[in-house]
């Protein structure tokens, strides 16, 4: 028996959360919803969710801040952004962070279910840990040794990695500069690799 996938919806508009609950429940998902960013982050960090759907405009927290925190601390969780205030910069930043989908309101039930199905299918792709580790180290060595590639990775984020067989978690760790995750999954970093990741964090372009 396949386990039901769990989804958390973070949005302060009751009509949106009700609609998402109904649509996604009918599609076979287990759905929870919260109305604030801080509660959403708390639930996402502590709960066993496969995917988080979040608005960008929340009453207490910038939705993109929620995305950045979640990407760093729970990179295995897929993220779909829904927003009525879409802008080019926010869409670009979402792409850099490896967000699975960026949907502008109003959206149809079909649009949200299709986006979530695609996001979860990508997460379900089985990782090959040794290959993943080797690829991550190859990317970091290239970033540290090739100034042009390193700068592209800083400014364009996960788009630079789109042709590589890296999991969403690995891409998010590289893009966000998550040294702890990378060393845990891929082994101790060289001085050059660590220096590039630290410079990535100091740049704060994401």
C-alpha positions as CSV (number, residue, x, y, z in Angstrom):
1,X,0.0,0.0,0.0
2,X,1.4,3.4,-1.0
3,X,1.5,5.9,1.8
4,X,-0.7,9.0,1.4
5,X,1.4,12.1,0.6
6,X,1.0,14.9,3.1
7,X,0.7,18.5,2.0
8,X,0.8,21.7,4.2
9,X,-0.9,24.8,2.8
10,X,0.2,28.2,4.2
11,X,-2.1,31.0,3.3
12,X,-4.2,33.6,5.2
13,X,-7.1,33.6,2.8
14,X,-9.8,31.2,4.0
15,X,-11.2,30.8,0.6
16,X,-7.8,29.7,-0.8
17,X,-7.2,27.2,2.1
18,X,-10.7,25.8,1.8
19,X,-10.3,25.4,-1.9
20,X,-6.9,23.7,-1.6
21,X,-8.2,21.4,1.1
22,X,-11.1,20.3,-1.0
23,X,-9.3,20.0,-4.3
24,X,-6.2,18.2,-2.9
25,X,-8.2,15.9,-0.6
26,X,-10.3,14.8,-3.6
27,X,-7.0,14.1,-5.4
28,X,-6.0,11.7,-2.7
29,X,-3.7,13.8,-0.6
30,X,-3.7,14.4,3.2
31,X,-3.9,18.2,3.6
32,X,-3.3,20.5,6.6
33,X,-3.5,24.3,6.4
34,X,-2.3,27.2,8.5
35,X,-2.8,31.0,8.2
36,X,0.5,32.5,9.2
37,X,4.1,32.1,8.1
38,X,5.6,31.4,11.5
39,X,3.1,28.7,12.2
40,X,3.6,27.3,8.7
41,X,7.4,27.2,9.3
42,X,6.9,25.5,12.7
43,X,4.6,22.9,11.3
44,X,6.8,22.3,8.2
45,X,9.9,21.8,10.3
46,X,8.3,19.5,12.8
47,X,5.9,17.6,10.7
48,X,6.2,14.8,8.2
49,X,5.1,16.7,5.1
50,X,6.1,15.8,1.6
51,X,5.2,19.2,0.1
52,X,4.4,22.8,1.2
53,X,2.2,25.2,-0.7
54,X,2.8,28.7,0.5
55,X,1.6,32.2,-0.4
56,X,4.3,34.9,-0.7
57,X,2.2,37.6,1.1
58,X,1.6,36.4,4.6
59,X,0.5,38.5,7.6
60,X,3.5,37.9,9.8
61,X,6.4,36.7,7.6
62,X,7.6,37.2,4.0
63,X,6.7,34.0,2.2
64,X,10.1,34.0,0.5
65,X,11.8,34.0,4.0
66,X,9.7,30.9,4.8
67,X,10.9,29.3,1.5
68,X,14.6,30.1,2.2
69,X,14.4,28.6,5.8
70,X,12.6,25.5,4.6
71,X,15.1,25.0,1.7
72,X,18.0,25.2,4.1
73,X,16.6,23.0,6.9
74,X,14.3,20.6,5.1
75,X,15.6,20.4,1.5
76,X,13.8,17.2,0.9
77,X,10.4,18.9,1.2
78,X,9.0,20.1,-2.2
79,X,7.7,23.7,-2.4
80,X,5.0,25.2,-4.5
81,X,4.4,29.0,-4.4
82,X,1.0,30.5,-4.9
83,X,0.7,34.3,-5.0
84,X,-1.6,37.1,-6.1
85,X,1.4,39.5,-6.1
86,X,3.7,37.8,-8.5
87,X,6.8,39.8,-9.6
88,X,9.7,38.9,-11.9
89,X,12.3,39.2,-9.1
90,X,10.3,36.9,-6.8
91,X,9.8,34.4,-9.6
92,X,13.5,34.5,-10.4
93,X,14.4,34.0,-6.7
94,X,12.0,31.1,-6.5
95,X,13.7,29.4,-9.4
96,X,17.2,29.9,-7.9
97,X,16.0,28.2,-4.7
98,X,14.7,25.2,-6.6
99,X,11.0,25.8,-5.9
100,X,9.0,23.2,-7.8
101,X,6.3,25.6,-9.2
102,X,5.2,29.2,-9.0
103,X,1.5,29.8,-9.6
104,X,-0.3,33.1,-9.8
105,X,-3.7,33.5,-8.3
106,X,-6.4,32.9,-9.3
107,X,-5.6,29.4,-10.3
108,X,-7.8,26.5,-11.3
109,X,-8.0,23.1,-9.4
110,X,-6.4,21.5,-12.3
111,X,-3.4,23.9,-12.2
112,X,-2.7,23.3,-8.6
113,X,-3.1,19.5,-8.8
114,X,-0.9,19.2,-11.9
115,X,1.8,21.4,-10.3
116,X,1.8,19.3,-7.1
117,X,1.8,16.0,-9.0
118,X,4.9,17.1,-11.0
119,X,6.6,18.3,-7.8
120,X,6.0,15.1,-5.9
121,X,7.0,13.0,-8.9
122,X,10.4,14.8,-9.0
123,X,10.9,14.2,-5.3
124,X,10.1,10.5,-5.8
125,X,13.0,9.9,-8.2
126,X,15.2,7.5,-6.3
127,X,18.6,9.1,-5.3
128,X,21.8,7.1,-5.9
129,X,23.7,8.4,-2.8
130,X,27.2,7.8,-4.2
131,X,26.5,9.3,-7.5
132,X,24.7,12.2,-5.8
133,X,27.7,12.8,-3.5
134,X,30.2,12.7,-6.4
135,X,28.1,15.1,-8.5
136,X,27.8,17.6,-5.6
137,X,31.5,17.5,-5.1
138,X,32.1,18.0,-8.9
139,X,29.8,21.0,-8.9
140,X,31.6,22.5,-5.8
141,X,35.0,21.9,-7.3
142,X,33.9,23.6,-10.5
143,X,32.5,26.5,-8.6
144,X,35.6,26.9,-6.6
145,X,38.0,26.5,-9.5
146,X,36.1,28.3,-12.3
147,X,35.2,31.9,-11.5
148,X,32.7,32.2,-14.3
149,X,30.8,29.0,-13.3
150,X,30.9,30.0,-9.7
151,X,29.4,33.4,-10.4
152,X,26.7,31.9,-12.6
153,X,25.8,29.5,-9.8
154,X,25.6,32.4,-7.4
155,X,23.3,34.5,-9.6
156,X,21.2,32.0,-11.5
157,X,20.9,29.3,-8.8
158,X,19.4,25.9,-9.6
159,X,18.9,26.8,-13.3
160,X,22.6,26.2,-13.8
161,X,22.2,22.6,-12.4
162,X,19.1,21.7,-14.4
163,X,21.0,19.3,-16.7
164,X,22.6,17.3,-13.9
165,X,21.1,14.2,-12.2
166,X,20.9,15.9,-8.8
167,X,18.0,15.5,-6.4
168,X,16.0,18.6,-5.4
169,X,17.6,18.3,-1.9
170,X,21.2,18.3,-3.4
171,X,20.4,21.2,-5.6
172,X,18.9,23.2,-2.8
173,X,21.9,22.5,-0.5
174,X,24.3,23.8,-3.2
175,X,22.3,26.8,-4.1
176,X,21.6,27.8,-0.5
177,X,25.2,27.1,0.7
178,X,24.1,24.4,3.2
179,X,27.5,23.3,4.4
180,X,26.1,21.1,7.2
181,X,23.9,19.1,4.8
182,X,26.6,18.7,2.2
183,X,29.2,17.5,4.7
184,X,26.7,15.0,6.2
185,X,25.7,13.6,2.8
186,X,28.9,14.0,0.8
187,X,31.8,14.0,3.2
188,X,34.2,16.6,4.5
189,X,34.7,19.5,2.2
190,X,38.0,20.7,0.9
191,X,39.2,24.2,1.9
192,X,38.4,25.5,-1.5
193,X,34.9,24.0,-1.6
194,X,34.1,25.3,1.9
195,X,35.5,28.8,1.0
196,X,33.2,28.9,-2.1
197,X,30.1,28.0,0.0
198,X,31.0,30.5,2.6
199,X,31.4,33.2,0.0
200,X,28.0,32.1,-1.3
201,X,26.4,32.7,2.1
202,X,28.1,36.0,2.5
203,X,26.9,37.2,-0.9
204,X,23.2,36.8,0.2
205,X,21.9,37.0,-3.3
206,X,19.2,34.5,-2.7
